[in-house]
Amino acid sequence: MIKIVEGGVTAAKGYMAASAAAGIKYEGRTDIALVYTEKPAACAGTFTTNVVKAAPVYWDKEIVEAGKPVHAVVLNSGIANACTGSEGKEINYAMASEIAGQLHVNPKEVLTASTGVIGMQIPREPLTKGAVLLKEALSNTKEAGTAAAKAIMTTDTVSKEAAASFEVNGVTVTVGGMSKGSGMIHPNMATMLSVTTTDASVSREILQGLVSEAVSDSFNMISVDRDTSTNDTYLVLANGESGVTIEKGTKAYEDFKEALFYVSTELSKQMAGDGEGCTKLMEVQVIHCETKEKAKVLSKSVITSNLVKTAVYGSDANWGRVLCALGYAGVDFNPERIDLVLEAGGERLTLIKGGVADHYSEEKATELLKQEKVTFICDMNEGTASATAWGCDLTYDYIKINADYRS
Amino acid sequence: MIKIVEGGVTAAKGYMAASAAAGIKYEGRTDIALVYTEKPAACAGTFTTNVVKAAPVYWDKEIVEAGKPVHAVVLNSGIANACTGSEGKEINYAMASEIAGQLHVNPKEVLTASTGVIGMQIPREPLTKGAVLLKEALSNTKEAGTAAAKAIMTTDTVSKEAAASFEVNGVTVTVGGMSKGSGMIHPNMATMLSVTTTDASVSREILQGLVSEAVSDSFNMISVDRDTSTNDTYLVLANGESGVTIEKGTKAYEDFKEALFYVSTELSKQMAGDGEGCTKLMEVQVIHCETKEKAKVLSKSVITSNLVKTAVYGSDANWGRVLCALGYAGVDFNPERIDLVLEAGGERLTLIKGGVADHYSEEKATELLKQEKVTFICDMNEGTASATAWGCDLTYDYIKINADYRS
């Protein structure tokens, strides 16, 4: 049984966070963040599957795969440090080593992450300045965690945090995380940066297994616009400060898993609902499907359909487009079995029954679609598996934001 | 050697066309078209791969697979006759048989096609009225062909036609076609209706083989918004009126293939350039790739990227997004080998050399991107295969058109 709690990366014991305005690209706002644990932490991660990977992604993958404990994650916004050649790799190393110097740890114990425009080099000097400022600002308060979450925002309009805790023999274990991600988000590591921390003691193997599972059901089930970035990074640090060790086959394991999944799902929904230009969060549940894999493919197909997204924006119950998106997902099903239900504001409306339009009120449908969160439930009526995907509507503001991004 | 000629479905000998305002859904415009050959024609076709298929698609697939000659194609706009259950199938049959009655042929010698909103039933009475009007209007003129092309438009802003001819022992053979398609277009039978006619005599087997090849390099290489429709239909009729028979291994075969490919490619580009809300045609050439299949996947990935499309709309040379789209295409390559060239208005500009930004003028890049046709040439520097895909920019008007489609 997990309990939802406030906070993000500083919710768990032994973690400190900080933000600073290093002047990397943005002016007048914070653009660099630090998450630090004095006690070394096991770490696991998943990264973009884009063949084109940013310098920090290569750095992190090596560290995660080496399996040694880490102490910190430094993240910057404004410049993605992608497509920056060997110079970019050196700058990324400099970022890690400046922080390592301030914290008196090894550079390889400092993970890095960047987000922002592709192709520009991160200037060297702000990294030195930023590392000093971050060290000075380190704090274990909730506010420090939120400050870090804000510093990594790019086109996000809100910072994203989530945390949950559970008890093991009276001892509290906490899992908390932060994310950024708004545009350029898509499954296969939805473009985003996410750092989750926990004070549980978890072996690297168990942690990596759970992280990959969590990603599969959360971060990989959201999409704003199908563009999988060069920078997607999801890191989880476990420093054992709670004194509780998580072993497979125990209730603690189940609770830990639930907490981790809660945090990753919650962060995913926050990102999907903050998609560039987004006015509505869309949720697509595919139920009674033959397999979970099929259900995932189907739900993601609907959530990524430009035509469904624009219809939602226009509050138009154009169920034909939903059916069409299911139909080109690439998996087989019997169209004559499908029921489609629209759910919003606590009310439900059946749009399709057995593959053809049900008798429903267009006015009612439009009213439901005007809510800030709309859910399509696609009942495939063929099995017992299900999956949920999240996304958002496609609006004029998306175009506005993206036709002019580099300004 | 082929010669580009004017016209569309009536360019080849022995074909007549017509349009009429049957009042199926639209008012004040033509909404039904007919293509007719008195001499029976071999026919081949390809259809949507969407699991959800419209009634006319089932009808046509059966006819094409049965392999018997046909006489006509009747196409309507306004209502797609998709997700219409058994009633929809009956209505589709009625559409075929009304025309068959007027032409004194068998209903199974009349192919059908529909485009428009999903889920509504086509009203019965306009079909009877429409068949009479079409029969009366049949003509073999160029204008009749264009009238048919106009009648099948939905959100298209222009009608689409293309034709080419070649000589075999002094006898002219012609291939001509029409298409409609604007929104809801994507590879795997880009949502569109297309009818191509030829006066060559071609066996069904040879025709189907060429049609599938042509589709692979043309219609399946365009995208407006990734939504593969429920109605995609591409039909080719060959009535032999020229007296020339096309056999494999001959020069006539090569010329016929070139003419067919020219028509399908030309129609594809016209559709891509008329994408809903489109202001610019985008062409993406992937060259020096390892395999043609890879090149296709890569070029289509770029053409369908919302972020690339919005950047083009904003005339922003955001090559990072192009690289990113190549990177998530799902195929492997070495990012450090890629060169990217922007071409427009006869001028070229190198954006990326060896995976990193080249030194180029942003002003120049913006100037090129303001052209109505922009081309990205992605040189993978790893092989000898290539492929080209077409699409268009993503604009406010796309949102406007699609957030409000059913009004």
Interface residues (C-beta under 8 A of the other chain):
Chain A: T49 N50 V51 V52 K53 A80 A82 C83 T84 G85 V117 I118 G119 G183 M184 H186 N188 D225 R226 D227 T228 S229 T230 T304 S305 N306 L307 T310 A311 Y313 G314 D316 N318 W319 G320 R321 L323 C324 A325 L326 G327 Y328 A329 V331 D332 F333 P335 E336 I352 G355 V356 A357 L394 T395 Y396 Y398 I399 K400 N402 A403 D404 Y405 R406
Chain B: T49 N50 V51 V52 K53 A80 A82 C83 T84 G85 V117 I118 G119 G183 M184 H186 N188 D225 R226 D227 T228 S229 T230 T304 S305 N306 L307 T310 A311 Y313 G314 D316 N318 W319 G320 R321 L323 C324 A325 L326 G327 Y328 A329 V331 D332 F333 P335 E336 I352 G355 V356 A357 L394 T395 Y396 Y398 I399 K400 N402 A403 D404 Y405 R406
